[in-house]
């Protein structure tokens, strides 16, 4: 087989020393909570590292954010989701938040300082909180939130007093029972969101899908242009490369949320409500379409994020094998104390389908036969290799990249060095043409 090498990104990152926890500002001579001038360049945050993670679905994003937060790297998880339901729960109107300008502003501010999960996350997390049940740290965070009721977190979200989350109490889940950064200011922070996140509800209701994508890309490009001169910005494409395992995961995910899947259904012979996850199976109606849909979705992510930046790729498979190495490669030179977070119980932070792919498909023999004409799909269906893979693509004369179902793919090498989107496409083309 073809051995593919990944060129390591040699990014020199200078991290600021950890200071005392106080008011967040880019202005000089800022006083901290103990009335001393901050140690990190007198309020200068230009050397802080900002992570803009544009993820795909079922790519271990919850797990990755949790592992970053445990290491003192403040990243708000799934930060563009559920804004409308937050407002509904709090009996407030979401209108001022659900505008393109407000959504853009939230991403920008989340790349400039540690922010909560959503604009209403602090209020939602602290609603009807039981202080006897929650640890004192969280109680203190909610007490602080009580003091902010008269100064709510509203667009454009530039008020650090009402919108910041310097303790790291509200960025992972709504009901996290710990604060990740109790006594230090994060110098690496950011935001994680789906690369298809809409800038407003009107994006999908009033324009075509392609036009909605163009609008979002333009917003993301503008965000990068604004933040890059102020922070050490890194755009990250978080994706999944094993199409077989990804397809299985997505099928169960759709079933759990009651979504239709044209290519497969949860096997009716299995009691979904009472069986363990490992015992559930899917019946695949159209194997080729199932694999092709996953490949197209992956390529769409690569193309969309590439229009924003030649981003660094973080793959599910590498996170599964050695998340600590991925973090150290993403933020070289960063050292922190690892925080155990047993209080956070989240089903999404464990590998949900660890067995062979065929163990989760009731008609696996039929699927295997159907895939024999498609070398990459067939290879991934049978393989137990846990490494990241290339994607089966070809390149037209005019430079357009497209999914080639007849193309080969190969596992990447063992090093798990991070690669840019351009480098990953180069490796994939090499594997496809080597057949």
C-alpha positions in Angstrom: 0.0 0.0 0.0 1.0 3.6 -0.5 2.5 5.2 2.6 1.5 8.8 2.9 3.4 11.4 4.9 2.0 14.4 6.6 4.1 17.5 6.8 4.0 18.9 10.3 3.0 22.5 10.6 5.9 24.3 12.3 3.9 27.2 13.8 5.8 29.3 16.4 3.3 30.3 19.0 4.3 32.6 21.9 2.0 32.2 24.8 1.4 34.8 27.4 2.0 34.0 31.1 -1.0 33.3 33.1 -2.3 36.3 35.0 -4.8 36.9 37.7 -8.5 36.7 36.9 -10.0 40.2 36.4 -11.7 42.4 33.9 -11.0 41.6 30.3 -9.9 44.4 28.0 -7.6 45.2 25.2 -6.9 48.6 26.6 -3.5 49.3 28.2 -3.0 49.6 32.0 -6.0 47.4 32.8 -6.3 46.6 36.5 -7.0 43.0 37.6 -9.3 42.0 40.4 -6.6 42.5 43.0 -5.9 46.0 41.6 -2.5 45.1 40.1 -1.7 45.6 36.5 -2.0 42.4 34.5 1.3 40.5 33.9 0.5 39.7 30.3 1.8 42.8 28.4 -0.4 45.3 30.2 -3.7 44.2 28.8 -2.3 43.3 25.3 -4.0 40.2 24.0 -2.4 40.3 20.5 -0.3 37.1 21.3 -3.3 35.2 22.6 -4.2 32.2 20.4 -7.7 32.2 19.0 -9.2 28.9 17.6 -12.0 29.0 15.1 -13.1 25.4 14.8 -15.4 24.7 11.9 -16.6 21.2 12.5 -18.7 18.5 10.7 -21.4 16.4 12.3 -20.4 13.4 14.4 -16.7 14.3 14.3 -16.0 14.1 18.1 -16.5 17.8 18.5 -18.0 17.5 22.0 -15.1 15.3 23.0 -12.5 17.6 21.5 -13.9 20.7 23.2 -14.1 18.9 26.5 -10.4 17.8 26.2 -9.4 21.4 25.3 -11.3 22.9 28.2 -9.8 20.4 30.6 -6.4 21.7 29.6 -7.4 25.3 30.2 -8.0 26.1 26.5 -11.3 27.8 26.6 -13.5 26.7 23.6 -17.2 27.2 23.6 -18.8 24.0 22.3 -21.6 23.9 19.6 -21.8 27.6 20.1 -24.1 28.6 17.2 -26.8 26.0 18.1 -30.1 26.2 20.0 -30.2 30.0 20.4 -33.9 30.0 19.7 -34.6 27.2 22.2 -32.6 29.1 24.8 -34.8 32.1 24.3 -37.9 30.0 24.4 -36.9 28.4 27.7 -36.2 31.8 29.2 -39.4 33.3 27.8 -37.5 36.1 25.9 -37.5 37.0 22.2 -34.6 35.6 20.2 -35.0 38.3 17.5 -32.1 40.6 18.5 -29.8 37.6 18.6 -30.9 35.8 15.5 -29.7 38.3 13.0 -26.6 38.0 10.7 -25.0 40.9 12.4 -25.5 39.4 15.9 -24.4 35.9 14.9 -21.3 37.3 13.3 -20.5 39.5 16.3 -20.8 36.4 18.6 -18.1 34.6 16.6 -15.9 37.6 16.6 -16.1 38.2 20.3 -15.6 34.5 21.0 -12.3 34.8 19.2 -11.2 37.8 21.3 -11.9 36.6 24.8 -13.3 33.6 26.7 -17.1 33.6 26.1 -20.0 31.4 27.2 -21.6 28.8 25.0 -24.3 31.1 23.7 -25.6 34.7 24.5 -28.2 33.2 26.9 -26.1 30.3 28.2 -25.4 31.9 31.6 -29.0 32.7 32.3 -30.1 29.3 31.1 -27.5 27.4 33.1 -28.3 29.3 36.3 -32.1 29.1 36.0 -33.5 27.4 39.0 -30.1 26.3 40.1 -29.8 24.2 43.3 -26.8 25.6 45.1 -26.8 22.7 47.6 -26.4 20.3 44.7 -23.8 22.1 42.6 -20.2 22.6 43.7 -19.4 26.0 45.1 -17.5 27.1 42.0 -20.6 26.8 39.8 -22.7 28.4 42.5 -20.3 31.4 42.5 -20.6 31.5 38.7 -24.4 31.7 38.9 -24.3 34.2 41.7 -22.2 36.4 39.3 -24.9 35.8 36.7 -27.6 37.0 39.1 -25.7 40.3 39.4 -25.7 40.6 35.6 -29.5 40.5 35.1 -29.6 44.2 34.9 -26.8 44.1 32.3 -27.7 41.3 30.0 -25.4 39.9 27.3 -26.8 41.6 24.2 -25.5 42.4 20.7 -22.9 43.4 19.7 -21.6 41.4 22.8 -18.6 43.7 23.4 -19.5 44.3 27.0 -16.9 42.1 28.8 -18.7 42.3 32.1 -21.9 40.7 30.9 -20.7 38.4 28.1 -17.3 37.0 29.3 -16.8 33.6 30.9 -13.3 34.0 32.3 -13.8 31.2 34.9 -14.9 28.7 32.2 -18.2 27.9 33.9 -20.5 28.0 30.9 -18.7 27.1 27.7 -19.0 23.2 27.5 -22.6 22.4 28.5 -25.5 24.3 29.9 -25.3 22.4 33.2 -21.6 21.8 33.6 -21.0 21.5 37.4 -17.4 22.8 37.4 -15.5 25.8 36.2 -12.4 24.9 34.2 -10.2 28.0 34.9 -10.7 29.0 38.5 -7.7 31.3 39.0 -6.1 32.0 35.7 -7.0 33.9 32.5 -6.9 31.7 29.4 -4.4 32.7 26.7 -5.8 30.2 24.2 -9.5 30.3 23.6 -12.1 30.2 20.8 -15.3 28.8 19.4 -16.5 25.5 17.8 -19.5 25.4 15.5 -20.9 23.5 12.5 -19.4 24.7 9.2 -23.0 24.9 7.9 -24.3 27.1 10.8 -26.8 29.6 9.5 -26.2 33.2 10.1 -30.0 33.7 10.4 -33.2 31.7 9.9 -33.8 33.8 6.7 -30.6 32.2 5.2 -32.5 29.1 4.3 -36.0 30.4 3.9 -35.4 33.2 1.5 -32.4 32.1 -0.7 -31.1 29.0 -2.4 -28.7 26.7 -0.6 -25.8 27.8 -2.7 -26.5 31.4 -2.0 -26.8 30.7 1.7 -23.4 29.0 1.6 -21.9 32.0 -0.2 -23.3 34.4 2.3 -21.9 32.4 5.3 -18.5 32.1 3.6 -18.4 35.9 3.1 -19.2 36.4 6.8 -16.5 33.9 7.9 -14.0 35.6 5.5 -14.8 39.0 7.0 -14.4 37.6 10.6 -11.0 36.2 9.8 -10.0 39.6 8.2 -11.0 41.4 11.4 -9.6 39.0 14.0 -6.3 37.9 12.4 -4.5 41.3 13.1 -5.6 41.2 16.7 -5.0 37.6 17.7 -2.9 34.6 16.7 -5.9 33.1 14.8 -6.0 29.5 13.7 -8.9 28.2 11.6 -9.5 24.5 12.1 -11.5 22.1 10.0 -12.6 19.2 12.2 -13.7 16.3 10.1 -14.0 12.5 9.9 -12.3 10.5 7.1 -13.5 6.9 7.5 -16.6 7.1 5.5 -17.9 3.6 6.6 -17.7 4.4 10.3 -19.0 7.9 9.8 -22.0 6.6 7.8 -22.9 4.1 10.6 -22.7 6.9 13.2 -24.8 9.3 11.2 -27.5 6.6 10.6 -27.9 6.1 14.3 -27.8 9.8 15.0 -30.6 10.5 12.5 -32.7 7.7 14.0 -32.2 9.1 17.5 -33.5 12.5 16.3 -36.3 11.1 14.2 -34.8 12.2 10.9 -35.5 10.4 7.7 -32.6 8.6 6.0 -33.1 7.7 2.4 -30.2 5.2 2.4 -30.8 3.1 5.5 -33.1 2.5 8.4 -32.7 1.2 12.0 -33.5 -2.5 11.8 -37.1 -3.1 12.8 -36.0 -6.4 14.4 -34.1 -4.5 17.1 -35.8 -2.8 20.0 -34.1 0.6 19.8 -35.5 1.8 23.2 -34.4 -1.1 25.3 -31.2 -2.4 23.6 -27.7 -1.3 24.3 -26.0 0.9 21.6 -23.7 -2.0 20.5 -26.8 -4.2 19.8 -28.5 -1.9 17.5 -28.2 -2.4 13.7 -29.1 -0.6 10.5 -30.5 -2.0 7.3 -28.7 -0.4 4.3 -31.0 0.2 1.4 -28.5 1.9 -0.9 -24.8 1.2 0.0 -23.3 3.3 -2.8 -25.4 6.3 -2.2 -24.8 6.0 1.6 -21.0 6.2 1.1 -21.2 8.7 -1.7 -23.3 11.1 0.4 -20.7 11.0 3.2 -17.9 11.6 0.8 -19.8 14.5 -0.7 -20.5 16.0 2.7 -16.8 15.7 3.6 -15.7 17.4 0.4 -18.3 20.1 0.9 -16.8 20.9 4.3 -13.2 21.0 2.9 -14.3 23.3 0.0 -16.3 25.6 2.3 -13.7 26.0 5.0 -10.9 26.4 2.3 -12.7 29.4 1.0 -12.3 30.9 4.5 -8.7 29.8 5.1 -6.2 27.1 4.3 -7.2 25.7 7.7 -5.5 23.0 9.8 -7.3 19.7 9.7 -8.2 17.9 12.9 -9.5 14.4 12.2 -11.8 12.3 14.3 -9.5 9.3 13.9 -6.5 11.1 15.3 -8.5 12.4 18.3 -9.6 8.9 19.0 -6.1 7.6 19.0 -4.2 10.3 20.9 -6.0 13.5 21.7 -3.1 14.9 23.8 -0.8 14.7 20.7 -3.4 16.5 18.6 -3.6 19.3 21.2 0.1 19.7 21.4 0.4 19.8 17.6 -2.4 22.3 17.4 -1.0 24.6 20.1 2.8 24.0 20.3 4.4 24.9 23.5 1.2 25.2 25.5 1.4 23.6 29.0 -1.4 23.5 31.5 -2.7 21.5 34.4 -5.2 18.9 33.3 -8.6 19.2 35.1 -10.5 16.1 35.7 -14.2 16.7 34.9 -16.0 13.6 36.0 -18.9 15.9 36.9 -19.6 16.3 33.2 -21.5 13.3 31.9 -22.0 13.5 28.2 -22.9 10.5 26.0 -21.1 12.3 23.1 -17.6 12.1 24.6 -17.2 8.3 24.2 -16.7 6.2 21.1 -20.2 4.9 20.5 -19.5 2.3 17.8 -16.1 0.6 18.6 -16.8 -2.7 16.9 -16.3 -3.7 13.2 -18.6 -1.8 10.8 -20.3 -5.0 9.7 -21.4 -5.6 13.4 -23.8 -2.7 13.1 -25.3 -3.6 9.7 -27.9 -6.3 9.5 -27.4 -6.9 5.7 -23.6 -6.6 5.8 -22.9 -9.3 3.3 -25.1 -7.6 0.7 -23.4 -4.3 1.4 -20.0 -5.8 1.1 -20.8 -7.2 -2.4 -22.3 -4.0 -3.6 -19.1 -2.1 -2.7 -16.6 -4.3 -4.5 -16.6 -2.1 -7.6 -15.6 0.9 -5.5 -12.1 0.4 -4.1 -12.1 3.1 -1.4 -15.6 2.4 -0.1 -14.9 -1.3 0.0 -11.5 -1.0 1.6 -12.9 1.2 4.4 -15.9 -1.1 5.0 -13.6 -4.0 5.6 -10.7 -2.2 7.3 -10.1 -2.1 11.1 -7.3 0.5 10.6 -7.9 3.3 13.1 -5.8 5.9 11.3 -7.2 8.8 9.3 -7.8 8.2 5.6 -7.5 10.1 2.3 -10.6 10.9 0.4 -11.3 9.4 -3.1 -11.1 12.4 -5.4 -10.1 13.4 -8.9 -9.2 16.8 -10.4 -10.5 18.1 -13.6 -8.5 20.0 -16.2 -9.9 23.3 -14.8 -8.8 22.4 -11.3 -12.1 21.4 -9.9 -12.0 18.7 -7.2 -14.8 16.1 -7.3 -15.6 12.7 -5.6 -14.5 9.8 -7.8 -16.2 6.6 -6.6 -13.7 4.5 -8.6 -10.7 6.2 -7.0 -8.5 4.6 -4.3 -7.8 5.9 -0.8 -5.2 5.0 1.8 -4.6 5.5 5.5 -2.3 8.4 6.4 0.9 7.7 8.3 1.3 7.1 12.0 2.6 10.5 13.0 -0.7 12.4 13.3 1.1 15.6 12.4 -1.4 18.2 11.4 -1.9 19.1 7.8 -3.6 22.0 6.0 -6.6 21.4 3.7 -4.3 22.0 0.7 -1.9 19.3 1.9 -4.7 16.9 2.6 -6.1 17.3 -0.9 -2.6 16.8 -2.3 -2.2 13.5 -0.4 -5.6 12.3 -1.4 -5.0 13.0 -5.1 -1.7 11.1 -4.8 -3.5 8.1 -3.3 -6.3 8.2 -5.9 -3.8 8.3 -8.8 -1.5 5.6 -7.4 -4.1 2.8 -8.0 
